[in-house]
Amino acid sequence: MVYIVKERSSWRSASEEAAILARIDFVSNTFFNFLFWPVEASIWL
């Protein structure tokens, strides 16, 4: 899991911020899963 620390923007609504953070979290999880699945496969095989 990747945590991105950022300053809270006063002009951005909480729902928009939650949607953006969820999108960033999804992209980062997908990227790291794609990056590291061969390592995990080599461990488990």
PDB file of N, H, CA, C and O in Angstrom:
ATOM      1  N   MET A   1       0.844  -1.192   0.000  1.00  0.00           N
ATOM      2  CA  MET A   1       0.000   0.000   0.000  1.00  0.00           C
ATOM      3  C   MET A   1       0.878   1.240   0.000  1.00  0.00           C
ATOM      4  O   MET A   1       1.851   1.336   0.748  1.00  0.00           O
ATOM      5  N   VAL A   2       0.516   2.175  -0.845  1.00  0.00           N
ATOM      6  H   VAL A   2      -0.274   2.096  -1.453  1.00  0.00           H
ATOM      7  CA  VAL A   2       1.301   3.403  -0.960  1.00  0.00           C
ATOM      8  C   VAL A   2       0.489   4.557  -0.399  1.00  0.00           C
ATOM      9  O   VAL A   2      -0.653   4.779  -0.801  1.00  0.00           O
ATOM     10  N   TYR A   3       1.081   5.283   0.527  1.00  0.00           N
ATOM     11  H   TYR A   3       2.009   5.103   0.854  1.00  0.00           H
ATOM     12  CA  TYR A   3       0.408   6.428   1.125  1.00  0.00           C
ATOM     13  C   TYR A   3       1.051   7.706   0.601  1.00  0.00           C
ATOM     14  O   TYR A   3       2.271   7.872   0.643  1.00  0.00           O
ATOM     15  N   ILE A   4       0.213   8.594   0.112  1.00  0.00           N
ATOM     16  H   ILE A   4      -0.778   8.460   0.078  1.00  0.00           H
ATOM     17  CA  ILE A   4       0.710   9.859  -0.412  1.00  0.00           C
ATOM     18  C   ILE A   4       0.284  10.961   0.547  1.00  0.00           C
ATOM     19  O   ILE A   4      -0.907  11.183   0.766  1.00  0.00           O
ATOM     20  N   VAL A   5       1.267  11.648   1.117  1.00  0.00           N
ATOM     21  H   VAL A   5       2.235  11.467   0.940  1.00  0.00           H
ATOM     22  CA  VAL A   5       0.979  12.704   2.066  1.00  0.00           C
ATOM     23  C   VAL A   5       0.947  14.022   1.307  1.00  0.00           C
ATOM     24  O   VAL A   5       1.872  14.358   0.567  1.00  0.00           O
ATOM     25  N   LYS A   6      -0.133  14.755   1.509  1.00  0.00           N
ATOM     26  H   LYS A   6      -0.884  14.483   2.110  1.00  0.00           H
ATOM     27  CA  LYS A   6      -0.234  16.032   0.814  1.00  0.00           C
ATOM     28  C   LYS A   6      -0.985  17.015   1.689  1.00  0.00           C
ATOM     29  O   LYS A   6      -1.700  16.630   2.615  1.00  0.00           O
ATOM     30  N   GLU A   7      -0.812  18.283   1.381  1.00  0.00           N
ATOM     31  H   GLU A   7      -0.231  18.595   0.629  1.00  0.00           H
ATOM     32  CA  GLU A   7      -1.534  19.296   2.127  1.00  0.00           C
ATOM     33  C   GLU A   7      -2.990  19.300   1.710  1.00  0.00           C
ATOM     34  O   GLU A   7      -3.329  19.027   0.558  1.00  0.00           O
ATOM     35  N   ARG A   8      -3.844  19.614   2.671  1.00  0.00           N
ATOM     36  H   ARG A   8      -3.569  19.836   3.606  1.00  0.00           H
ATOM     37  CA  ARG A   8      -5.281  19.642   2.377  1.00  0.00           C
ATOM     38  C   ARG A   8      -5.617  20.932   1.639  1.00  0.00           C
ATOM     39  O   ARG A   8      -5.267  22.026   2.083  1.00  0.00           O
ATOM     40  N   SER A   9      -6.295  20.789   0.516  1.00  0.00           N
ATOM     41  H   SER A   9      -6.580  19.900   0.156  1.00  0.00           H
ATOM     42  CA  SER A   9      -6.681  21.950  -0.278  1.00  0.00           C
ATOM     43  C   SER A   9      -8.036  22.458   0.190  1.00  0.00           C
ATOM     44  O   SER A   9      -9.003  21.700   0.270  1.00  0.00           O
ATOM     45  N   SER A  10      -8.095  23.724   0.493  1.00  0.00           N
ATOM     46  H   SER A  10      -7.310  24.340   0.428  1.00  0.00           H
ATOM     47  CA  SER A  10      -9.339  24.269   1.029  1.00  0.00           C
ATOM     48  C   SER A  10     -10.411  24.378  -0.048  1.00  0.00           C
ATOM     49  O   SER A  10     -11.602  24.337   0.263  1.00  0.00           O
ATOM     50  N   TRP A  11     -10.005  24.518  -1.314  1.00  0.00           N
ATOM     51  H   TRP A  11      -9.038  24.551  -1.566  1.00  0.00           H
ATOM     52  CA  TRP A  11     -10.986  24.719  -2.389  1.00  0.00           C
ATOM     53  C   TRP A  11     -11.559  23.407  -2.890  1.00  0.00           C
ATOM     54  O   TRP A  11     -12.561  23.410  -3.605  1.00  0.00           O
ATOM     55  N   ARG A  12     -10.958  22.305  -2.539  1.00  0.00           N
ATOM     56  H   ARG A  12     -10.144  22.303  -1.958  1.00  0.00           H
ATOM     57  CA  ARG A  12     -11.416  21.012  -3.045  1.00  0.00           C
ATOM     58  C   ARG A  12     -12.384  20.389  -2.047  1.00  0.00           C
ATOM     59  O   ARG A  12     -12.120  20.365  -0.845  1.00  0.00           O
ATOM     60  N   SER A  13     -13.480  19.898  -2.544  1.00  0.00           N
ATOM     61  H   SER A  13     -13.694  19.918  -3.521  1.00  0.00           H
ATOM     62  CA  SER A  13     -14.458  19.274  -1.654  1.00  0.00           C
ATOM     63  C   SER A  13     -13.943  17.923  -1.182  1.00  0.00           C
ATOM     64  O   SER A  13     -13.042  17.340  -1.785  1.00  0.00           O
ATOM     65  N   ALA A  14     -14.522  17.440  -0.102  1.00  0.00           N
ATOM     66  H   ALA A  14     -15.254  17.913   0.389  1.00  0.00           H
ATOM     67  CA  ALA A  14     -14.058  16.182   0.471  1.00  0.00           C
ATOM     68  C   ALA A  14     -14.338  15.014  -0.480  1.00  0.00           C
ATOM     69  O   ALA A  14     -13.538  14.083  -0.571  1.00  0.00           O
ATOM     70  N   SER A  15     -15.466  15.064  -1.183  1.00  0.00           N
ATOM     71  H   SER A  15     -16.115  15.821  -1.108  1.00  0.00           H
ATOM     72  CA  SER A  15     -15.789  13.954  -2.087  1.00  0.00           C
ATOM     73  C   SER A  15     -14.836  13.926  -3.271  1.00  0.00           C
ATOM     74  O   SER A  15     -14.420  12.852  -3.705  1.00  0.00           O
ATOM     75  N   GLU A  16     -14.486  15.092  -3.797  1.00  0.00           N
ATOM     76  H   GLU A  16     -14.824  15.965  -3.445  1.00  0.00           H
ATOM     77  CA  GLU A  16     -13.517  15.128  -4.893  1.00  0.00           C
ATOM     78  C   GLU A  16     -12.169  14.622  -4.422  1.00  0.00           C
ATOM     79  O   GLU A  16     -11.493  13.873  -5.128  1.00  0.00           O
ATOM     80  N   GLU A  17     -11.781  15.034  -3.224  1.00  0.00           N
ATOM     81  H   GLU A  17     -12.330  15.642  -2.650  1.00  0.00           H
ATOM     82  CA  GLU A  17     -10.486  14.586  -2.695  1.00  0.00           C
ATOM     83  C   GLU A  17     -10.490  13.081  -2.479  1.00  0.00           C
ATOM     84  O   GLU A  17      -9.497  12.410  -2.761  1.00  0.00           O
ATOM     85  N   ALA A  18     -11.594  12.550  -1.984  1.00  0.00           N
ATOM     86  H   ALA A  18     -12.401  13.095  -1.755  1.00  0.00           H
ATOM     87  CA  ALA A  18     -11.679  11.106  -1.772  1.00  0.00           C
ATOM     88  C   ALA A  18     -11.620  10.364  -3.100  1.00  0.00           C
ATOM     89  O   ALA A  18     -10.988   9.312  -3.198  1.00  0.00           O
ATOM     90  N   ALA A  19     -12.277  10.908  -4.122  1.00  0.00           N
ATOM     91  H   ALA A  19     -12.790  11.762  -4.042  1.00  0.00           H
ATOM     92  CA  ALA A  19     -12.252  10.252  -5.427  1.00  0.00           C
ATOM     93  C   ALA A  19     -10.847  10.283  -6.013  1.00  0.00           C
ATOM     94  O   ALA A  19     -10.396   9.299  -6.599  1.00  0.00           O
ATOM     95  N   ILE A  20     -10.155  11.401  -5.859  1.00  0.00           N
ATOM     96  H   ILE A  20     -10.521  12.201  -5.382  1.00  0.00           H
ATOM     97  CA  ILE A  20      -8.794  11.504  -6.394  1.00  0.00           C
ATOM     98  C   ILE A  20      -7.861  10.558  -5.656  1.00  0.00           C
ATOM     99  O   ILE A  20      -7.040   9.880  -6.274  1.00  0.00           O
ATOM    100  N   LEU A  21      -7.988  10.512  -4.331  1.00  0.00           N
ATOM    101  H   LEU A  21      -8.656  11.063  -3.829  1.00  0.00           H
ATOM    102  CA  LEU A  21      -7.128   9.613  -3.563  1.00  0.00           C
ATOM    103  C   LEU A  21      -7.420   8.158  -3.897  1.00  0.00           C
ATOM    104  O   LEU A  21      -6.504   7.338  -3.966  1.00  0.00           O
ATOM    105  N   ALA A  22      -8.696   7.835  -4.104  1.00  0.00           N
ATOM    106  H   ALA A  22      -9.440   8.502  -4.047  1.00  0.00           H
ATOM    107  CA  ALA A  22      -9.031   6.461  -4.466  1.00  0.00           C
ATOM    108  C   ALA A  22      -8.450   6.112  -5.825  1.00  0.00           C
ATOM    109  O   ALA A  22      -7.979   4.993  -6.027  1.00  0.00           O
ATOM    110  N   ARG A  23      -8.477   7.056  -6.759  1.00  0.00           N
ATOM    111  H   ARG A  23      -8.860   7.965  -6.595  1.00  0.00           H
ATOM    112  CA  ARG A  23      -7.926   6.801  -8.087  1.00  0.00           C
ATOM    113  C   ARG A  23      -6.416   6.621  -7.999  1.00  0.00           C
ATOM    114  O   ARG A  23      -5.864   5.712  -8.620  1.00  0.00           O
ATOM    115  N   ILE A  24      -5.740   7.480  -7.233  1.00  0.00           N
ATOM    116  H   ILE A  24      -6.188   8.219  -6.729  1.00  0.00           H
ATOM    117  CA  ILE A  24      -4.290   7.353  -7.070  1.00  0.00           C
ATOM    118  C   ILE A  24      -3.962   6.013  -6.418  1.00  0.00           C
ATOM    119  O   ILE A  24      -3.012   5.342  -6.822  1.00  0.00           O
ATOM    120  N   ASP A  25      -4.743   5.621  -5.413  1.00  0.00           N
ATOM    121  H   ASP A  25      -5.515   6.166  -5.085  1.00  0.00           H
ATOM    122  CA  ASP A  25      -4.501   4.366  -4.711  1.00  0.00           C
ATOM    123  C   ASP A  25      -4.685   3.183  -5.655  1.00  0.00           C
ATOM    124  O   ASP A  25      -3.905   2.232  -5.630  1.00  0.00           O
ATOM    125  N   PHE A  26      -5.726   3.250  -6.491  1.00  0.00           N
ATOM    126  H   PHE A  26      -6.361   4.023  -6.511  1.00  0.00           H
ATOM    127  CA  PHE A  26      -5.978   2.161  -7.435  1.00  0.00           C
ATOM    128  C   PHE A  26      -4.848   2.053  -8.454  1.00  0.00           C
ATOM    129  O   PHE A  26      -4.375   0.956  -8.751  1.00  0.00           O
ATOM    130  N   VAL A  27      -4.414   3.201  -8.990  1.00  0.00           N
ATOM    131  H   VAL A  27      -4.797   4.092  -8.748  1.00  0.00           H
ATOM    132  CA  VAL A  27      -3.351   3.185  -9.995  1.00  0.00           C
ATOM    133  C   VAL A  27      -2.052   2.680  -9.391  1.00  0.00           C
ATOM    134  O   VAL A  27      -1.350   1.874 -10.001  1.00  0.00           O
ATOM    135  N   SER A  28      -1.726   3.158  -8.177  1.00  0.00           N
ATOM    136  H   SER A  28      -2.297   3.813  -7.681  1.00  0.00           H
ATOM    137  CA  SER A  28      -0.470   2.734  -7.553  1.00  0.00           C
ATOM    138  C   SER A  28      -0.514   1.252  -7.205  1.00  0.00           C
ATOM    139  O   SER A  28       0.481   0.548  -7.378  1.00  0.00           O
ATOM    140  N   ASN A  29      -1.655   0.769  -6.717  1.00  0.00           N
ATOM    141  H   ASN A  29      -2.463   1.341  -6.577  1.00  0.00           H
ATOM    142  CA  ASN A  29      -1.759  -0.659  -6.405  1.00  0.00           C
ATOM    143  C   ASN A  29      -1.633  -1.496  -7.664  1.00  0.00           C
ATOM    144  O   ASN A  29      -0.948  -2.518  -7.665  1.00  0.00           O
ATOM    145  N   THR A  30      -2.291  -1.068  -8.744  1.00  0.00           N
ATOM    146  H   THR A  30      -2.847  -0.237  -8.744  1.00  0.00           H
ATOM    147  CA  THR A  30      -2.209  -1.808 -10.002  1.00  0.00           C
ATOM    148  C   THR A  30      -0.774  -1.814 -10.515  1.00  0.00           C
ATOM    149  O   THR A  30      -0.278  -2.846 -10.968  1.00  0.00           O
ATOM    150  N   PHE A  31      -0.105  -0.656 -10.444  1.00  0.00           N
ATOM    151  H   PHE A  31      -0.508   0.182 -10.076  1.00  0.00           H
ATOM    152  CA  PHE A  31       1.265  -0.550 -10.932  1.00  0.00           C
ATOM    153  C   PHE A  31       2.197  -1.450 -10.136  1.00  0.00           C
ATOM    154  O   PHE A  31       3.009  -2.172 -10.715  1.00  0.00           O
ATOM    155  N   PHE A  32       2.085  -1.411  -8.802  1.00  0.00           N
ATOM    156  H   PHE A  32       1.425  -0.825  -8.332  1.00  0.00           H
ATOM    157  CA  PHE A  32       2.998  -2.202  -7.989  1.00  0.00           C
ATOM    158  C   PHE A  32       2.690  -3.685  -8.087  1.00  0.00           C
ATOM    159  O   PHE A  32       3.600  -4.512  -8.021  1.00  0.00           O
ATOM    160  N   ASN A  33       1.401  -4.040  -8.244  1.00  0.00           N
ATOM    161  H   ASN A  33       0.662  -3.369  -8.298  1.00  0.00           H
ATOM    162  CA  ASN A  33       1.076  -5.450  -8.452  1.00  0.00           C
ATOM    163  C   ASN A  33       1.678  -5.932  -9.764  1.00  0.00           C
ATOM    164  O   ASN A  33       2.225  -7.033  -9.821  1.00  0.00           O
ATOM    165  N   PHE A  34       1.587  -5.130 -10.812  1.00  0.00           N
ATOM    166  H   PHE A  34       1.142  -4.236 -10.766  1.00  0.00           H
ATOM    167  CA  PHE A  34       2.170  -5.507 -12.097  1.00  0.00           C
ATOM    168  C   PHE A  34       3.683  -5.576 -12.001  1.00  0.00           C
ATOM    169  O   PHE A  34       4.321  -6.402 -12.654  1.00  0.00           O
ATOM    170  N   LEU A  35       4.262  -4.686 -11.164  1.00  0.00           N
ATOM    171  H   LEU A  35       3.744  -4.016 -10.633  1.00  0.00           H
ATOM    172  CA  LEU A  35       5.714  -4.629 -11.060  1.00  0.00           C
ATOM    173  C   LEU A  35       6.270  -5.814 -10.272  1.00  0.00           C
ATOM    174  O   LEU A  35       7.329  -6.346 -10.607  1.00  0.00           O
ATOM    175  N   PHE A  36       5.547  -6.228  -9.218  1.00  0.00           N
ATOM    176  H   PHE A  36       4.687  -5.796  -8.947  1.00  0.00           H
ATOM    177  CA  PHE A  36       6.103  -7.188  -8.273  1.00  0.00           C
ATOM    178  C   PHE A  36       5.516  -8.581  -8.384  1.00  0.00           C
ATOM    179  O   PHE A  36       5.946  -9.474  -7.654  1.00  0.00           O
ATOM    180  N   TRP A  37       4.539  -8.811  -9.277  1.00  0.00           N
ATOM    181  H   TRP A  37       4.189  -8.085  -9.870  1.00  0.00           H
ATOM    182  CA  TRP A  37       3.970 -10.161  -9.315  1.00  0.00           C
ATOM    183  C   TRP A  37       4.965 -11.215  -9.768  1.00  0.00           C
ATOM    184  O   TRP A  37       4.844 -12.358  -9.326  1.00  0.00           O
ATOM    185  N   PRO A  38       5.950 -10.914 -10.625  1.00  0.00           N
ATOM    186  CA  PRO A  38       6.943 -11.967 -10.938  1.00  0.00           C
ATOM    187  C   PRO A  38       7.774 -12.346  -9.712  1.00  0.00           C
ATOM    188  O   PRO A  38       8.154 -13.507  -9.557  1.00  0.00           O
ATOM    189  N   VAL A  39       8.056 -11.382  -8.845  1.00  0.00           N
ATOM    190  H   VAL A  39       7.747 -10.439  -8.970  1.00  0.00           H
ATOM    191  CA  VAL A  39       8.824 -11.680  -7.641  1.00  0.00           C
ATOM    192  C   VAL A  39       8.020 -12.597  -6.729  1.00  0.00           C
ATOM    193  O   VAL A  39       8.545 -13.576  -6.200  1.00  0.00           O
ATOM    194  N   GLU A  40       6.722 -12.268  -6.546  1.00  0.00           N
ATOM    195  H   GLU A  40       6.295 -11.472  -6.976  1.00  0.00           H
ATOM    196  CA  GLU A  40       5.878 -13.112  -5.709  1.00  0.00           C
ATOM    197  C   GLU A  40       5.699 -14.486  -6.333  1.00  0.00           C
ATOM    198  O   GLU A  40       5.667 -15.492  -5.625  1.00  0.00           O
ATOM    199  N   ALA A  41       5.581 -14.534  -7.660  1.00  0.00           N
ATOM    200  H   ALA A  41       5.607 -13.716  -8.235  1.00  0.00           H
ATOM    201  CA  ALA A  41       5.413 -15.831  -8.318  1.00  0.00           C
ATOM    202  C   ALA A  41       6.668 -16.677  -8.132  1.00  0.00           C
ATOM    203  O   ALA A  41       6.578 -17.883  -7.905  1.00  0.00           O
ATOM    204  N   SER A  42       7.840 -16.047  -8.227  1.00  0.00           N
ATOM    205  H   SER A  42       7.913 -15.066  -8.412  1.00  0.00           H
ATOM    206  CA  SER A  42       9.071 -16.820  -8.052  1.00  0.00           C
ATOM    207  C   SER A  42       9.212 -17.300  -6.613  1.00  0.00           C
ATOM    208  O   SER A  42       9.823 -18.340  -6.365  1.00  0.00           O
ATOM    209  N   ILE A  43       8.651 -16.548  -5.655  1.00  0.00           N
ATOM    210  H   ILE A  43       8.155 -15.703  -5.856  1.00  0.00           H
ATOM    211  CA  ILE A  43       8.719 -16.991  -4.259  1.00  0.00           C
ATOM    212  C   ILE A  43       7.815 -18.195  -4.040  1.00  0.00           C
ATOM    213  O   ILE A  43       8.197 -19.145  -3.358  1.00  0.00           O
ATOM    214  N   TRP A  44       6.608 -18.159  -4.620  1.00  0.00           N
ATOM    215  H   TRP A  44       6.297 -17.386  -5.174  1.00  0.00           H
ATOM    216  CA  TRP A  44       5.628 -19.189  -4.312  1.00  0.00           C
ATOM    217  C   TRP A  44       5.769 -20.420  -5.197  1.00  0.00           C
ATOM    218  O   TRP A  44       5.283 -21.494  -4.841  1.00  0.00           O
ATOM    219  N   LEU A  45       6.420 -20.282  -6.335  1.00  0.00           N
ATOM    220  H   LEU A  45       6.814 -19.409  -6.624  1.00  0.00           H
ATOM    221  CA  LEU A  45       6.557 -21.450  -7.204  1.00  0.00           C
ATOM    222  C   LEU A  45       7.751 -22.311  -6.794  1.00  0.00           C
ATOM    223  O   LEU A  45       8.016 -23.338  -7.420  1.00  0.00           O
TER     224      LEU A  45
END
